[in-house]
Amino acid sequence: MKYPFIFNTFIIFFYITLYINANDKPVDDSEKINLVGTTFDVIQNGTSPFHFLWLHGDEKTAELAIISHLKHFSGKAFLIKNDEREIPFYQTKIDPNRVFSRNGALRTLKKFKPEWNPNNLKTALDQLDKGQNSFLSQVLPDKSGILIAVHNNFRGYNVHQEIQKSERVSINKNENPRDFILCTNLNDFLKLSKGKYNVVLQNSIPKDDDGSLSWEFLRRDMRYINVETRLGYLTKQKKILKFVQETLE
């Protein structure tokens, strides 16, 4: 061959290009991860036992806080592709954070559609059971990991409404009661309560289970945290997320 150097250089460049493209191609998990038909975007920074979840599409500050957080910390996040609090289901709508128990699913189905044919209701409940189990199998961290759900409030909801359902509380009177951390693991609570933020521990499943994800994590004996702040308080939520991950890493 007359031009071995040029040929070899071309071959090397060709394989380098293949390698870069193969390793730089984003993995599209959104079509795989869904909750009864509503899909989720997946973003990831490195490898970490921390998973983050945004479930309510109208709580936009929470979404922005997670995206910003993962630019500086490792973790994997699941962001719902929906603009409303509820998601469509069976020609009605449901709260995606109220489907993680049979009783909670029943309530959310009847909230927006009180009258159901019994056969259709059972079919819908069975589908929700199957859907939430499939969803959790994909978003749960390892047994030693932790899932951090990120929420916003704008209807006056605050930490005082959680005290009666909590085993332990750490309230800072200088902090706004609408900004708080809810956890289901005692060791996590003990560490987080040393900080300045409002923290509550809920590690006992109530008789009146409303289908919240926190109770499902308790049933599975897994670590769950909810970082709750007022809608629009992005800087506050970013600071709390930073505090949680740095404290529990």
C-alpha positions in Angstrom: 0.0 0.0 0.0 1.4 3.5 -1.0 -0.1 5.4 1.9 0.1 3.2 5.1 0.3 6.2 7.4 -2.8 7.9 6.1 -4.7 4.6 6.1 -3.7 3.7 9.7 -4.6 7.2 10.9 -8.0 6.9 9.3 -8.6 3.5 11.0 -7.6 4.8 14.4 -9.9 7.9 13.9 -12.7 5.6 12.8 -12.6 3.4 15.9 -12.1 6.4 18.3 -15.3 7.9 16.8 -17.2 4.7 17.2 -16.1 4.5 20.9 -17.1 8.1 21.6 -20.5 7.7 20.0 -21.2 4.5 21.8 -20.3 5.9 25.2 -21.8 9.3 24.7 -25.2 8.2 23.5 -27.9 9.0 26.1 -30.0 6.2 27.3 -33.7 6.9 26.7 -35.4 5.5 29.8 -38.5 7.6 29.4 -40.3 5.1 27.3 -39.5 2.3 29.8 -40.4 4.1 33.0 -44.0 5.1 33.5 -46.7 5.1 36.0 -49.9 3.8 34.5 -49.1 5.4 31.2 -47.5 8.7 32.3 -43.8 8.7 31.5 -40.8 10.0 33.3 -37.6 11.7 32.1 -34.4 10.3 33.7 -31.3 12.3 34.5 -28.2 11.0 36.1 -24.9 12.3 37.4 -22.4 9.6 38.2 -23.2 6.6 40.4 -24.9 7.1 43.7 -27.3 5.5 46.2 -29.4 8.7 46.1 -32.4 8.6 43.9 -34.7 11.7 43.4 -38.3 11.8 42.4 -40.6 14.5 41.2 -44.2 13.3 41.1 -46.5 16.4 40.9 -46.2 18.2 37.6 -47.6 21.5 39.0 -44.8 21.8 41.6 -42.3 23.3 39.2 -39.8 24.6 41.8 -39.2 21.0 42.9 -38.3 20.0 39.3 -35.9 22.9 39.0 -34.3 22.1 42.4 -33.6 18.5 41.4 -32.1 19.5 38.0 -29.8 22.1 39.7 -28.9 19.7 42.5 -27.7 17.0 40.1 -25.3 19.4 38.5 -23.3 19.4 41.7 -24.1 16.1 43.3 -24.2 12.5 42.2 -27.5 10.8 41.9 -30.3 9.6 39.6 -33.6 11.5 39.2 -37.0 10.6 37.7 -39.1 13.6 36.6 -42.7 13.2 35.6 -43.7 14.4 32.1 -46.9 16.1 33.1 -47.9 19.7 33.8 -50.7 19.0 36.3 -50.9 17.6 39.8 -53.0 14.7 38.7 -52.3 12.3 35.8 -54.9 10.9 33.4 -56.2 7.4 34.0 -59.4 5.5 32.9 -61.1 8.6 31.4 -60.6 10.3 34.8 -57.6 11.5 36.7 -55.7 10.4 39.8 -53.1 11.7 42.2 -49.8 9.8 41.4 -48.8 10.0 45.1 -51.9 8.2 46.3 -51.7 4.9 44.4 -49.2 3.0 46.5 -51.8 1.1 48.5 -55.1 -0.5 47.6 -57.0 1.8 50.0 -55.2 4.9 48.7 -55.9 3.9 45.1 -59.5 3.4 45.9 -59.8 6.9 47.4 -58.1 8.7 44.5 -60.2 6.9 42.0 -63.4 7.9 43.8 -62.3 11.5 44.4 -62.6 12.5 40.8 -65.2 9.9 39.7 -67.4 8.9 42.7 -69.6 6.5 40.7 -67.9 3.3 39.4 -69.3 0.1 38.1 -68.0 -2.5 40.6 -66.4 -4.6 37.8 -64.7 -1.5 36.3 -63.5 -0.3 39.7 -61.9 -3.7 40.4 -60.2 -3.7 37.0 -58.9 -0.2 37.6 -57.6 -1.0 41.0 -55.9 -4.1 39.7 -54.3 -2.1 37.0 -53.0 0.5 39.5 -51.6 -2.3 41.6 -49.7 -3.7 38.7 -48.6 -0.2 37.4 -47.2 1.0 40.7 -45.3 -2.2 41.3 -43.8 -2.0 37.8 -42.9 1.7 38.4 -41.3 1.0 41.8 -39.2 -1.8 40.4 -37.5 0.7 38.1 -37.1 3.7 40.4 -36.2 2.2 43.7 -32.6 2.5 44.8 -30.6 -0.4 46.2 -31.7 -1.6 49.7 -29.0 0.6 51.3 -29.9 3.6 49.1 -32.4 6.4 49.7 -35.2 7.9 47.7 -35.7 11.7 48.1 -39.1 12.9 46.9 -39.2 16.6 46.2 -42.5 18.6 46.7 -43.8 22.1 46.9 -46.8 23.5 48.7 -49.0 26.5 47.9 -52.2 25.8 49.8 -51.0 26.5 53.4 -49.9 22.9 54.0 -47.1 22.9 56.7 -45.1 20.7 59.1 -47.6 21.2 61.9 -50.1 19.1 60.0 -47.7 16.2 60.1 -46.8 16.3 63.8 -49.7 14.1 65.0 -48.6 11.4 62.4 -45.0 11.6 63.5 -43.0 9.7 66.1 -40.4 12.4 66.6 -40.2 16.0 65.5 -37.5 18.7 65.4 -39.0 22.1 64.9 -37.0 25.3 64.5 -39.2 28.4 65.2 -37.0 30.5 63.0 -37.8 28.3 60.0 -41.0 28.7 58.0 -43.3 25.7 58.9 -44.0 25.2 55.2 -40.4 24.2 54.6 -39.5 20.9 56.2 -38.0 17.4 55.8 -40.0 14.2 56.4 -38.1 11.0 56.8 -39.0 7.4 57.6 -35.7 6.2 59.0 -34.7 6.9 62.6 -30.9 7.2 61.9 -31.6 9.6 59.1 -33.8 11.7 61.4 -31.2 11.8 64.2 -28.6 13.1 61.7 -30.9 15.6 60.0 -32.4 17.0 63.2 -29.0 18.3 64.2 -29.3 20.9 61.4 -31.4 24.0 61.4 -34.4 22.8 59.4 -37.8 21.4 60.5 -37.7 17.6 60.5 -40.3 15.0 61.3 -39.9 11.2 61.6 -42.8 8.9 60.4 -41.7 5.3 60.8 -45.0 3.7 61.8 -47.6 2.8 59.1 -51.0 4.4 60.1 -54.2 2.4 60.1 -55.6 4.9 57.6 -53.1 4.5 54.8 -53.7 7.2 52.2 -51.5 5.5 49.5 -48.6 7.8 49.9 -45.2 6.6 48.7 -43.7 7.2 52.2 -45.9 4.4 53.6 -44.9 2.0 50.8 -41.3 2.6 51.7 -42.0 1.7 55.3 -43.6 -1.5 54.2 -40.5 -2.3 52.2 -38.2 -1.3 55.1 -36.4 1.2 52.8 -35.2 4.8 53.4 -37.4 7.6 52.2 -37.2 11.4 52.5 -39.6 14.1 51.4 -38.1 17.6 51.0 -41.0 20.0 51.1 -40.8 23.8 50.5 -43.1 26.6 49.4 -43.7 26.9 45.7 -41.3 29.4 44.2 -38.6 29.1 46.9 -36.0 27.6 44.7 -33.0 28.7 46.6 -34.4 27.3 49.8 -35.2 24.0 48.3 -31.7 23.7 46.8 -30.1 24.5 50.2 -32.2 21.8 51.9 -31.3 19.2 49.2 -27.7 20.0 49.6 -27.9 19.7 53.4 -29.7 16.3 53.1 -27.2 14.7 50.8 -24.1 16.1 52.5 -25.5 15.0 55.9 -26.5 11.4 54.8 -23.6 10.6 52.4 
